[in-house]
């Protein structure tokens, strides 16, 4: 089980280690309507927060949420959503 869970730890596009909680292994493990709701809600929240931080001029948080949205966009096809 531990070896399988280690598959969730990957290097992100910036070279840092991260948990790939919406990637292929997570998609394999999380099945059903509840998992689709998780991804859709997470993506909508991230996009809304990013846009709010941009409007408010909160540059650091805007950049962080932009990176999160990019990650979720890359994972979207796994979850049956457009990228």
PDB file of N, CA, C and O in Angstrom, chain B, residues numbered from 101:
ATOM      1  N   UNK B 101       0.816  -1.183   0.000  1.00  0.00           N
ATOM      2  CA  UNK B 101       0.000   0.000   0.000  1.00  0.00           C
ATOM      3  C   UNK B 101       0.870   1.262   0.000  1.00  0.00           C
ATOM      4  O   UNK B 101       0.592   2.219  -0.722  1.00  0.00           O
ATOM      5  N   UNK B 102       1.918   1.249   0.813  1.00  0.00           N
ATOM      6  CA  UNK B 102       2.806   2.415   0.866  1.00  0.00           C
ATOM      7  C   UNK B 102       3.466   2.664  -0.483  1.00  0.00           C
ATOM      8  O   UNK B 102       3.584   3.809  -0.919  1.00  0.00           O
ATOM      9  N   UNK B 103       3.895   1.599  -1.140  1.00  0.00           N
ATOM     10  CA  UNK B 103       4.534   1.753  -2.449  1.00  0.00           C
ATOM     11  C   UNK B 103       3.554   2.360  -3.447  1.00  0.00           C
ATOM     12  O   UNK B 103       3.941   3.201  -4.259  1.00  0.00           O
ATOM     13  N   UNK B 104       2.316   1.953  -3.397  1.00  0.00           N
ATOM     14  CA  UNK B 104       1.302   2.507  -4.304  1.00  0.00           C
ATOM     15  C   UNK B 104       1.065   3.986  -4.010  1.00  0.00           C
ATOM     16  O   UNK B 104       0.969   4.794  -4.933  1.00  0.00           O
ATOM     17  N   UNK B 105       0.970   4.339  -2.746  1.00  0.00           N
ATOM     18  CA  UNK B 105       0.757   5.738  -2.375  1.00  0.00           C
ATOM     19  C   UNK B 105       1.933   6.623  -2.763  1.00  0.00           C
ATOM     20  O   UNK B 105       1.752   7.808  -3.044  1.00  0.00           O
ATOM     21  N   UNK B 106       3.140   6.056  -2.780  1.00  0.00           N
ATOM     22  CA  UNK B 106       4.298   6.833  -3.227  1.00  0.00           C
ATOM     23  C   UNK B 106       4.134   7.278  -4.676  1.00  0.00           C
ATOM     24  O   UNK B 106       4.762   8.249  -5.099  1.00  0.00           O
ATOM     25  N   UNK B 107       3.303   6.582  -5.438  1.00  0.00           N
ATOM     26  CA  UNK B 107       3.019   6.970  -6.815  1.00  0.00           C
ATOM     27  C   UNK B 107       2.292   8.296  -6.925  1.00  0.00           C
ATOM     28  O   UNK B 107       2.228   8.882  -8.006  1.00  0.00           O
ATOM     29  N   UNK B 108       1.739   8.778  -5.810  1.00  0.00           N
ATOM     30  CA  UNK B 108       1.078  10.083  -5.800  1.00  0.00           C
ATOM     31  C   UNK B 108       2.069  11.241  -5.648  1.00  0.00           C
ATOM     32  O   UNK B 108       1.709  12.402  -5.841  1.00  0.00           O
ATOM     33  N   UNK B 109       3.298  10.922  -5.307  1.00  0.00           N
ATOM     34  CA  UNK B 109       4.307  11.962  -5.107  1.00  0.00           C
ATOM     35  C   UNK B 109       5.124  12.085  -6.389  1.00  0.00           C
ATOM     36  O   UNK B 109       5.790  11.139  -6.807  1.00  0.00           O
ATOM     37  N   UNK B 110       5.064  13.254  -7.001  1.00  0.00           N
ATOM     38  CA  UNK B 110       5.719  13.492  -8.289  1.00  0.00           C
ATOM     39  C   UNK B 110       6.410  14.846  -8.284  1.00  0.00           C
ATOM     40  O   UNK B 110       6.150  15.686  -7.422  1.00  0.00           O
ATOM     41  N   UNK B 111       7.289  15.049  -9.253  1.00  0.00           N
ATOM     42  CA  UNK B 111       7.880  16.374  -9.459  1.00  0.00           C
ATOM     43  C   UNK B 111       6.940  17.179 -10.332  1.00  0.00           C
ATOM     44  O   UNK B 111       6.497  16.715 -11.382  1.00  0.00           O
ATOM     45  N   UNK B 112       6.642  18.380  -9.891  1.00  0.00           N
ATOM     46  CA  UNK B 112       5.760  19.266 -10.643  1.00  0.00           C
ATOM     47  C   UNK B 112       6.565  19.958 -11.741  1.00  0.00           C
ATOM     48  O   UNK B 112       7.778  19.772 -11.847  1.00  0.00           O
ATOM     49  N   UNK B 113       5.880  20.753 -12.549  1.00  0.00           N
ATOM     50  CA  UNK B 113       6.546  21.429 -13.662  1.00  0.00           C
ATOM     51  C   UNK B 113       7.620  22.398 -13.195  1.00  0.00           C
ATOM     52  O   UNK B 113       8.519  22.745 -13.961  1.00  0.00           O
ATOM     53  N   UNK B 114       7.533  22.845 -11.925  1.00  0.00           N
ATOM     54  CA  UNK B 114       8.552  23.748 -11.387  1.00  0.00           C
ATOM     55  C   UNK B 114       9.711  22.998 -10.739  1.00  0.00           C
ATOM     56  O   UNK B 114      10.630  23.616 -10.202  1.00  0.00           O
ATOM     57  N   UNK B 115       9.668  21.666 -10.788  1.00  0.00           N
ATOM     58  CA  UNK B 115      10.740  20.849 -10.228  1.00  0.00           C
ATOM     59  C   UNK B 115      10.561  20.483  -8.768  1.00  0.00           C
ATOM     60  O   UNK B 115      11.357  19.718  -8.222  1.00  0.00           O
ATOM     61  N   UNK B 116       9.533  21.012  -8.128  1.00  0.00           N
ATOM     62  CA  UNK B 116       9.294  20.705  -6.714  1.00  0.00           C
ATOM     63  C   UNK B 116       8.471  19.425  -6.593  1.00  0.00           C
ATOM     64  O   UNK B 116       7.688  19.081  -7.479  1.00  0.00           O
ATOM     65  N   UNK B 117       8.670  18.728  -5.468  1.00  0.00           N
ATOM     66  CA  UNK B 117       7.877  17.535  -5.183  1.00  0.00           C
ATOM     67  C   UNK B 117       6.492  17.972  -4.751  1.00  0.00           C
ATOM     68  O   UNK B 117       6.335  18.960  -4.033  1.00  0.00           O
ATOM     69  N   UNK B 118       5.487  17.228  -5.194  1.00  0.00           N
ATOM     70  CA  UNK B 118       4.101  17.559  -4.857  1.00  0.00           C
ATOM     71  C   UNK B 118       3.257  16.295  -4.843  1.00  0.00           C
ATOM     72  O   UNK B 118       3.669  15.257  -5.362  1.00  0.00           O
ATOM     73  N   UNK B 119       2.085  16.387  -4.250  1.00  0.00           N
ATOM     74  CA  UNK B 119       1.131  15.285  -4.271  1.00  0.00           C
ATOM     75  C   UNK B 119       0.244  15.467  -5.498  1.00  0.00           C
ATOM     76  O   UNK B 119      -0.403  16.501  -5.661  1.00  0.00           O
ATOM     77  N   UNK B 120       0.222  14.457  -6.353  1.00  0.00           N
ATOM     78  CA  UNK B 120      -0.540  14.499  -7.602  1.00  0.00           C
ATOM     79  C   UNK B 120      -1.967  14.017  -7.324  1.00  0.00           C
ATOM     80  O   UNK B 120      -2.369  12.943  -7.771  1.00  0.00           O
ATOM     81  N   UNK B 121      -2.724  14.828  -6.579  1.00  0.00           N
ATOM     82  CA  UNK B 121      -4.034  14.416  -6.085  1.00  0.00           C
ATOM     83  C   UNK B 121      -5.129  14.406  -7.139  1.00  0.00           C
ATOM     84  O   UNK B 121      -6.239  13.956  -6.854  1.00  0.00           O
ATOM     85  N   UNK B 122      -4.859  14.883  -8.343  1.00  0.00           N
ATOM     86  CA  UNK B 122      -5.853  14.837  -9.417  1.00  0.00           C
ATOM     87  C   UNK B 122      -5.294  14.145 -10.657  1.00  0.00           C
ATOM     88  O   UNK B 122      -5.896  14.209 -11.729  1.00  0.00           O
ATOM     89  N   UNK B 123      -4.157  13.490 -10.517  1.00  0.00           N
ATOM     90  CA  UNK B 123      -3.503  12.840 -11.650  1.00  0.00           C
ATOM     91  C   UNK B 123      -4.009  11.424 -11.898  1.00  0.00           C
ATOM     92  O   UNK B 123      -5.037  11.022 -11.353  1.00  0.00           O
ATOM     93  N   UNK B 124      -3.286  10.674 -12.718  1.00  0.00           N
ATOM     94  CA  UNK B 124      -3.742   9.346 -13.152  1.00  0.00           C
ATOM     95  C   UNK B 124      -4.021   8.352 -12.019  1.00  0.00           C
ATOM     96  O   UNK B 124      -5.033   7.651 -12.052  1.00  0.00           O
ATOM     97  N   UNK B 125      -3.147   8.285 -11.029  1.00  0.00           N
ATOM     98  CA  UNK B 125      -3.365   7.328  -9.941  1.00  0.00           C
ATOM     99  C   UNK B 125      -4.584   7.725  -9.114  1.00  0.00           C
ATOM    100  O   UNK B 125      -5.387   6.869  -8.741  1.00  0.00           O
ATOM    101  N   UNK B 126      -4.723   9.008  -8.829  1.00  0.00           N
ATOM    102  CA  UNK B 126      -5.892   9.466  -8.079  1.00  0.00           C
ATOM    103  C   UNK B 126      -7.166   9.163  -8.855  1.00  0.00           C
ATOM    104  O   UNK B 126      -8.167   8.749  -8.270  1.00  0.00           O
ATOM    105  N   UNK B 127      -7.133   9.366 -10.160  1.00  0.00           N
ATOM    106  CA  UNK B 127      -8.319   9.102 -10.982  1.00  0.00           C
ATOM    107  C   UNK B 127      -8.661   7.622 -10.982  1.00  0.00           C
ATOM    108  O   UNK B 127      -9.833   7.247 -10.999  1.00  0.00           O
ATOM    109  N   UNK B 128      -7.636   6.786 -10.961  1.00  0.00           N
ATOM    110  CA  UNK B 128      -7.857   5.336 -10.931  1.00  0.00           C
ATOM    111  C   UNK B 128      -8.516   4.912  -9.621  1.00  0.00           C
ATOM    112  O   UNK B 128      -9.391   4.046  -9.607  1.00  0.00           O
ATOM    113  N   UNK B 129      -8.090   5.528  -8.527  1.00  0.00           N
ATOM    114  CA  UNK B 129      -8.574   5.152  -7.200  1.00  0.00           C
ATOM    115  C   UNK B 129      -9.938   5.776  -6.907  1.00  0.00           C
ATOM    116  O   UNK B 129     -10.811   5.124  -6.334  1.00  0.00           O
ATOM    117  N   UNK B 130     -10.118   7.029  -7.298  1.00  0.00           N
ATOM    118  CA  UNK B 130     -11.367   7.736  -7.035  1.00  0.00           C
ATOM    119  C   UNK B 130     -12.318   7.518  -8.206  1.00  0.00           C
ATOM    120  O   UNK B 130     -12.104   8.035  -9.303  1.00  0.00           O
ATOM    121  N   UNK B 131     -13.338   6.768  -7.963  1.00  0.00           N
ATOM    122  CA  UNK B 131     -14.288   6.456  -9.034  1.00  0.00           C
ATOM    123  C   UNK B 131     -15.691   6.888  -8.615  1.00  0.00           C
ATOM    124  O   UNK B 131     -15.952   7.135  -7.437  1.00  0.00           O
ATOM    125  N   UNK B 132     -16.566   6.972  -9.572  1.00  0.00           N
ATOM    126  CA  UNK B 132     -17.958   7.278  -9.278  1.00  0.00           C
ATOM    127  C   UNK B 132     -18.276   8.757  -9.347  1.00  0.00           C
ATOM    128  O   UNK B 132     -17.401   9.591  -9.580  1.00  0.00           O
ATOM    129  N   UNK B 133     -19.538   9.062  -9.141  1.00  0.00           N
ATOM    130  CA  UNK B 133     -20.023  10.439  -9.248  1.00  0.00           C
ATOM    131  C   UNK B 133     -19.416  11.368  -8.210  1.00  0.00           C
ATOM    132  O   UNK B 133     -19.195  12.546  -8.489  1.00  0.00           O
ATOM    133  N   UNK B 134     -19.145  10.855  -7.019  1.00  0.00           N
ATOM    134  CA  UNK B 134     -18.566  11.700  -5.976  1.00  0.00           C
ATOM    135  C   UNK B 134     -17.199  12.240  -6.394  1.00  0.00           C
ATOM    136  O   UNK B 134     -16.869  13.396  -6.126  1.00  0.00           O
ATOM    137  N   UNK B 135     -16.413  11.396  -7.050  1.00  0.00           N
ATOM    138  CA  UNK B 135     -15.084  11.836  -7.469  1.00  0.00           C
ATOM    139  C   UNK B 135     -15.171  12.897  -8.557  1.00  0.00           C
ATOM    140  O   UNK B 135     -14.367  13.829  -8.581  1.00  0.00           O
ATOM    141  N   UNK B 136     -16.146  12.762  -9.462  1.00  0.00           N
ATOM    142  CA  UNK B 136     -16.324  13.784 -10.495  1.00  0.00           C
ATOM    143  C   UNK B 136     -16.712  15.100  -9.855  1.00  0.00           C
ATOM    144  O   UNK B 136     -16.241  16.159 -10.271  1.00  0.00           O
ATOM    145  N   UNK B 137     -17.567  15.043  -8.845  1.00  0.00           N
ATOM    146  CA  UNK B 137     -17.953  16.250  -8.133  1.00  0.00           C
ATOM    147  C   UNK B 137     -16.762  16.908  -7.450  1.00  0.00           C
ATOM    148  O   UNK B 137     -16.655  18.134  -7.420  1.00  0.00           O
ATOM    149  N   UNK B 138     -15.872  16.095  -6.906  1.00  0.00           N
ATOM    150  CA  UNK B 138     -14.662  16.614  -6.259  1.00  0.00           C
ATOM    151  C   UNK B 138     -13.836  17.424  -7.246  1.00  0.00           C
ATOM    152  O   UNK B 138     -13.441  18.555  -6.961  1.00  0.00           O
ATOM    153  N   UNK B 139     -13.583  16.842  -8.397  1.00  0.00           N
ATOM    154  CA  UNK B 139     -12.725  17.519  -9.365  1.00  0.00           C
ATOM    155  C   UNK B 139     -13.378  18.777  -9.906  1.00  0.00           C
ATOM    156  O   UNK B 139     -12.734  19.824  -9.981  1.00  0.00           O
ATOM    157  N   UNK B 140     -14.635  18.692 -10.279  1.00  0.00           N
ATOM    158  CA  UNK B 140     -15.356  19.836 -10.829  1.00  0.00           C
ATOM    159  C   UNK B 140     -15.403  20.981  -9.821  1.00  0.00           C
ATOM    160  O   UNK B 140     -15.177  22.137 -10.179  1.00  0.00           O
ATOM    161  N   UNK B 141     -15.698  20.658  -8.562  1.00  0.00           N
ATOM    162  CA  UNK B 141     -15.775  21.683  -7.515  1.00  0.00           C
ATOM    163  C   UNK B 141     -14.399  22.297  -7.247  1.00  0.00           C
ATOM    164  O   UNK B 141     -14.285  23.512  -7.087  1.00  0.00           O
ATOM    165  N   UNK B 142     -13.369  21.475  -7.198  1.00  0.00           N
ATOM    166  CA  UNK B 142     -12.017  21.976  -6.944  1.00  0.00           C
ATOM    167  C   UNK B 142     -11.576  22.921  -8.055  1.00  0.00           C
ATOM    168  O   UNK B 142     -10.998  23.977  -7.796  1.00  0.00           O
ATOM    169  N   UNK B 143     -11.850  22.536  -9.272  1.00  0.00           N
ATOM    170  CA  UNK B 143     -11.445  23.363 -10.421  1.00  0.00           C
ATOM    171  C   UNK B 143     -12.210  24.686 -10.438  1.00  0.00           C
ATOM    172  O   UNK B 143     -11.619  25.739 -10.677  1.00  0.00           O
ATOM    173  N   UNK B 144     -13.511  24.639 -10.187  1.00  0.00           N
ATOM    174  CA  UNK B 144     -14.315  25.865 -10.159  1.00  0.00           C
ATOM    175  C   UNK B 144     -13.861  26.788  -9.037  1.00  0.00           C
ATOM    176  O   UNK B 144     -13.772  28.001  -9.230  1.00  0.00           O
ATOM    177  N   UNK B 145     -13.572  26.224  -7.865  1.00  0.00           N
ATOM    178  CA  UNK B 145     -13.096  27.025  -6.742  1.00  0.00           C
ATOM    179  C   UNK B 145     -11.773  27.699  -7.087  1.00  0.00           C
ATOM    180  O   UNK B 145     -11.599  28.896  -6.855  1.00  0.00           O
ATOM    181  N   UNK B 146     -10.842  26.926  -7.641  1.00  0.00           N
ATOM    182  CA  UNK B 146      -9.519  27.467  -7.973  1.00  0.00           C
ATOM    183  C   UNK B 146      -9.617  28.596  -8.987  1.00  0.00           C
ATOM    184  O   UNK B 146      -8.934  29.611  -8.849  1.00  0.00           O
ATOM    185  N   UNK B 147     -10.459  28.433 -10.008  1.00  0.00           N
ATOM    186  CA  UNK B 147     -10.607  29.480 -11.019  1.00  0.00           C
ATOM    187  C   UNK B 147     -11.254  30.734 -10.430  1.00  0.00           C
ATOM    188  O   UNK B 147     -10.845  31.852 -10.742  1.00  0.00           O
ATOM    189  N   UNK B 148     -12.258  30.548  -9.584  1.00  0.00           N
ATOM    190  CA  UNK B 148     -12.907  31.697  -8.954  1.00  0.00           C
ATOM    191  C   UNK B 148     -11.973  32.446  -8.026  1.00  0.00           C
ATOM    192  O   UNK B 148     -11.950  33.677  -8.020  1.00  0.00           O
ATOM    193  N   UNK B 149     -11.205  31.709  -7.243  1.00  0.00           N
ATOM    194  CA  UNK B 149     -10.258  32.340  -6.329  1.00  0.00           C
ATOM    195  C   UNK B 149      -9.172  33.080  -7.104  1.00  0.00           C
ATOM    196  O   UNK B 149      -8.810  34.205  -6.759  1.00  0.00           O
ATOM    197  N   UNK B 150      -8.656  32.446  -8.148  1.00  0.00           N
ATOM    198  CA  UNK B 150      -7.631  33.093  -8.978  1.00  0.00           C
ATOM    199  C   UNK B 150      -8.141  34.412  -9.541  1.00  0.00           C
ATOM    200  O   UNK B 150      -7.451  35.430  -9.488  1.00  0.00           O
ATOM    201  N   UNK B 151      -9.348  34.385 -10.076  1.00  0.00           N
ATOM    202  CA  UNK B 151      -9.914  35.605 -10.665  1.00  0.00           C
ATOM    203  C   UNK B 151     -10.148  36.675  -9.608  1.00  0.00           C
ATOM    204  O   UNK B 151      -9.937  37.859  -9.871  1.00  0.00           O
ATOM    205  N   UNK B 152     -10.582  36.274  -8.416  1.00  0.00           N
ATOM    206  CA  UNK B 152     -10.768  37.232  -7.325  1.00  0.00           C
ATOM    207  C   UNK B 152      -9.455  37.855  -6.884  1.00  0.00           C
ATOM    208  O   UNK B 152      -9.395  39.058  -6.633  1.00  0.00           O
ATOM    209  N   UNK B 153      -8.403  37.052  -6.786  1.00  0.00           N
ATOM    210  CA  UNK B 153      -7.098  37.581  -6.385  1.00  0.00           C
ATOM    211  C   UNK B 153      -6.542  38.521  -7.448  1.00  0.00           C
ATOM    212  O   UNK B 153      -5.869  39.498  -7.122  1.00  0.00           O
ATOM    213  N   UNK B 154      -6.821  38.231  -8.719  1.00  0.00           N
ATOM    214  CA  UNK B 154      -6.384  39.134  -9.787  1.00  0.00           C
ATOM    215  C   UNK B 154      -7.094  40.480  -9.648  1.00  0.00           C
ATOM    216  O   UNK B 154      -6.461  41.534  -9.715  1.00  0.00           O
ATOM    217  N   UNK B 155      -8.421  40.436  -9.453  1.00  0.00           N
ATOM    218  CA  UNK B 155      -9.199  41.676  -9.292  1.00  0.00           C
ATOM    219  C   UNK B 155      -8.720  42.499  -8.102  1.00  0.00           C
ATOM    220  O   UNK B 155      -8.662  43.727  -8.163  1.00  0.00           O
ATOM    221  N   UNK B 156      -8.377  41.801  -7.011  1.00  0.00           N
ATOM    222  CA  UNK B 156      -7.957  42.477  -5.784  1.00  0.00           C
ATOM    223  C   UNK B 156      -6.493  42.901  -5.801  1.00  0.00           C
ATOM    224  O   UNK B 156      -6.029  43.555  -4.867  1.00  0.00           O
ATOM    225  N   UNK B 157      -5.763  42.538  -6.851  1.00  0.00           N
ATOM    226  CA  UNK B 157      -4.353  42.904  -6.950  1.00  0.00           C
ATOM    227  C   UNK B 157      -3.456  42.123  -6.002  1.00  0.00           C
ATOM    228  O   UNK B 157      -2.368  42.586  -5.660  1.00  0.00           O
ATOM    229  N   UNK B 158      -3.892  40.956  -5.576  1.00  0.00           N
ATOM    230  CA  UNK B 158      -3.102  40.123  -4.653  1.00  0.00           C
ATOM    231  C   UNK B 158      -2.222  39.198  -5.494  1.00  0.00           C
ATOM    232  O   UNK B 158      -2.552  38.034  -5.725  1.00  0.00           O
ATOM    233  N   UNK B 159      -1.105  39.743  -5.939  1.00  0.00           N
ATOM    234  CA  UNK B 159      -0.236  39.110  -6.922  1.00  0.00           C
ATOM    235  C   UNK B 159       0.265  37.731  -6.505  1.00  0.00           C
ATOM    236  O   UNK B 159       0.227  36.796  -7.304  1.00  0.00           O
ATOM    237  N   UNK B 160       0.728  37.592  -5.281  1.00  0.00           N
ATOM    238  CA  UNK B 160       1.297  36.310  -4.848  1.00  0.00           C
ATOM    239  C   UNK B 160       0.232  35.221  -4.889  1.00  0.00           C
ATOM    240  O   UNK B 160       0.477  34.128  -5.399  1.00  0.00           O
ATOM    241  N   UNK B 161      -0.945  35.515  -4.355  1.00  0.00           N
ATOM    242  CA  UNK B 161      -2.009  34.516  -4.362  1.00  0.00           C
ATOM    243  C   UNK B 161      -2.532  34.271  -5.773  1.00  0.00           C
ATOM    244  O   UNK B 161      -2.894  33.144  -6.110  1.00  0.00           O
ATOM    245  N   UNK B 162      -2.575  35.310  -6.597  1.00  0.00           N
ATOM    246  CA  UNK B 162      -2.968  35.126  -7.988  1.00  0.00           C
ATOM    247  C   UNK B 162      -2.021  34.156  -8.688  1.00  0.00           C
ATOM    248  O   UNK B 162      -2.472  33.264  -9.406  1.00  0.00           O
ATOM    249  N   UNK B 163      -0.729  34.319  -8.487  1.00  0.00           N
ATOM    250  CA  UNK B 163       0.252  33.429  -9.119  1.00  0.00           C
ATOM    251  C   UNK B 163       0.124  31.998  -8.616  1.00  0.00           C
ATOM    252  O   UNK B 163       0.231  31.054  -9.399  1.00  0.00           O
ATOM    253  N   UNK B 164      -0.102  31.830  -7.327  1.00  0.00           N
ATOM    254  CA  UNK B 164      -0.238  30.479  -6.767  1.00  0.00           C
ATOM    255  C   UNK B 164      -1.486  29.788  -7.306  1.00  0.00           C
ATOM    256  O   UNK B 164      -1.446  28.613  -7.674  1.00  0.00           O
ATOM    257  N   UNK B 165      -2.584  30.517  -7.350  1.00  0.00           N
ATOM    258  CA  UNK B 165      -3.819  29.922  -7.856  1.00  0.00           C
ATOM    259  C   UNK B 165      -3.761  29.723  -9.365  1.00  0.00           C
ATOM    260  O   UNK B 165      -4.402  28.814  -9.893  1.00  0.00           O
ATOM    261  N   UNK B 166      -3.007  30.553 -10.058  1.00  0.00           N
ATOM    262  CA  UNK B 166      -2.813  30.334 -11.497  1.00  0.00           C
ATOM    263  C   UNK B 166      -2.096  29.014 -11.734  1.00  0.00           C
ATOM    264  O   UNK B 166      -2.452  28.266 -12.644  1.00  0.00           O
ATOM    265  N   UNK B 167      -1.088  28.725 -10.920  1.00  0.00           N
ATOM    266  CA  UNK B 167      -0.375  27.447 -11.033  1.00  0.00           C
ATOM    267  C   UNK B 167      -1.314  26.281 -10.720  1.00  0.00           C
ATOM    268  O   UNK B 167      -1.255  25.246 -11.383  1.00  0.00           O
ATOM    269  N   UNK B 168      -2.174  26.442  -9.721  1.00  0.00           N
ATOM    270  CA  UNK B 168      -3.139  25.401  -9.385  1.00  0.00           C
ATOM    271  C   UNK B 168      -4.112  25.165 -10.535  1.00  0.00           C
ATOM    272  O   UNK B 168      -4.409  24.019 -10.875  1.00  0.00           O
ATOM    273  N   UNK B 169      -4.606  26.242 -11.133  1.00  0.00           N
ATOM    274  CA  UNK B 169      -5.524  26.104 -12.268  1.00  0.00           C
ATOM    275  C   UNK B 169      -4.823  25.414 -13.432  1.00  0.00           C
ATOM    276  O   UNK B 169      -5.429  24.575 -14.098  1.00  0.00           O
ATOM    277  N   UNK B 170      -3.576  25.744 -13.690  1.00  0.00           N
ATOM    278  CA  UNK B 170      -2.837  25.085 -14.771  1.00  0.00           C
ATOM    279  C   UNK B 170      -2.710  23.582 -14.508  1.00  0.00           C
ATOM    280  O   UNK B 170      -2.876  22.772 -15.421  1.00  0.00           O
ATOM    281  N   UNK B 171      -2.418  23.218 -13.269  1.00  0.00           N
ATOM    282  CA  UNK B 171      -2.330  21.799 -12.901  1.00  0.00           C
ATOM    283  C   UNK B 171      -3.673  21.105 -13.139  1.00  0.00           C
ATOM    284  O   UNK B 171      -3.726  20.038 -13.752  1.00  0.00           O
ATOM    285  N   UNK B 172      -4.750  21.711 -12.655  1.00  0.00           N
ATOM    286  CA  UNK B 172      -6.068  21.115 -12.815  1.00  0.00           C
ATOM    287  C   UNK B 172      -6.475  21.054 -14.293  1.00  0.00           C
ATOM    288  O   UNK B 172      -7.135  20.106 -14.718  1.00  0.00           O
ATOM    289  N   UNK B 173      -6.082  22.059 -15.066  1.00  0.00           N
ATOM    290  CA  UNK B 173      -6.361  22.023 -16.504  1.00  0.00           C
ATOM    291  C   UNK B 173      -5.634  20.853 -17.174  1.00  0.00           C
ATOM    292  O   UNK B 173      -6.192  20.196 -18.053  1.00  0.00           O
ATOM    293  N   UNK B 174      -4.389  20.595 -16.757  1.00  0.00           N
ATOM    294  CA  UNK B 174      -3.647  19.456 -17.316  1.00  0.00           C
ATOM    295  C   UNK B 174      -4.317  18.131 -16.967  1.00  0.00           C
ATOM    296  O   UNK B 174      -4.275  17.185 -17.753  1.00  0.00           O
ATOM    297  N   UNK B 175      -4.933  18.062 -15.793  1.00  0.00           N
ATOM    298  CA  UNK B 175      -5.569  16.830 -15.334  1.00  0.00           C
ATOM    299  C   UNK B 175      -7.008  16.689 -15.840  1.00  0.00           C
ATOM    300  O   UNK B 175      -7.569  15.595 -15.786  1.00  0.00           O
ATOM    301  N   UNK B 176      -7.599  17.753 -16.318  1.00  0.00           N
ATOM    302  CA  UNK B 176      -9.023  17.753 -16.690  1.00  0.00           C
ATOM    303  C   UNK B 176      -9.422  16.617 -17.624  1.00  0.00           C
ATOM    304  O   UNK B 176     -10.477  16.019 -17.411  1.00  0.00           O
ATOM    305  N   UNK B 177      -8.629  16.284 -18.654  1.00  0.00           N
ATOM    306  CA  UNK B 177      -9.044  15.180 -19.540  1.00  0.00           C
ATOM    307  C   UNK B 177      -9.199  13.840 -18.805  1.00  0.00           C
ATOM    308  O   UNK B 177     -10.020  13.012 -19.200  1.00  0.00           O
ATOM    309  N   UNK B 178      -8.424  13.624 -17.752  1.00  0.00           N
ATOM    310  CA  UNK B 178      -8.552  12.393 -16.966  1.00  0.00           C
ATOM    311  C   UNK B 178      -9.920  12.290 -16.317  1.00  0.00           C
ATOM    312  O   UNK B 178     -10.429  11.194 -16.088  1.00  0.00           O
ATOM    313  N   UNK B 179     -10.510  13.438 -16.025  1.00  0.00           N
ATOM    314  CA  UNK B 179     -11.775  13.515 -15.320  1.00  0.00           C
ATOM    315  C   UNK B 179     -12.942  13.791 -16.253  1.00  0.00           C
ATOM    316  O   UNK B 179     -14.059  14.052 -15.805  1.00  0.00           O
ATOM    317  N   UNK B 180     -12.676  13.730 -17.555  1.00  0.00           N
ATOM    318  CA  UNK B 180     -13.738  13.907 -18.533  1.00  0.00           C
ATOM    319  C   UNK B 180     -14.149  15.350 -18.757  1.00  0.00           C
ATOM    320  O   UNK B 180     -15.259  15.622 -19.217  1.00  0.00           O
ATOM    321  N   UNK B 181     -13.247  16.286 -18.430  1.00  0.00           N
ATOM    322  CA  UNK B 181     -13.527  17.695 -18.630  1.00  0.00           C
ATOM    323  C   UNK B 181     -12.545  18.249 -19.645  1.00  0.00           C
ATOM    324  O   UNK B 181     -11.434  17.740 -19.791  1.00  0.00           O
ATOM    325  N   UNK B 182     -12.954  19.282 -20.337  1.00  0.00           N
ATOM    326  CA  UNK B 182     -12.064  19.927 -21.304  1.00  0.00           C
ATOM    327  C   UNK B 182     -10.884  20.557 -20.611  1.00  0.00           C
ATOM    328  O   UNK B 182     -11.006  21.014 -19.475  1.00  0.00           O
ATOM    329  N   UNK B 183      -9.755  20.591 -21.263  1.00  0.00           N
ATOM    330  CA  UNK B 183      -8.537  21.157 -20.687  1.00  0.00           C
ATOM    331  C   UNK B 183      -8.384  22.530 -20.948  1.00  0.00           C
ATOM    332  O   UNK B 183      -7.400  23.134 -20.519  1.00  0.00           O
TER     333      UNK B 183
END
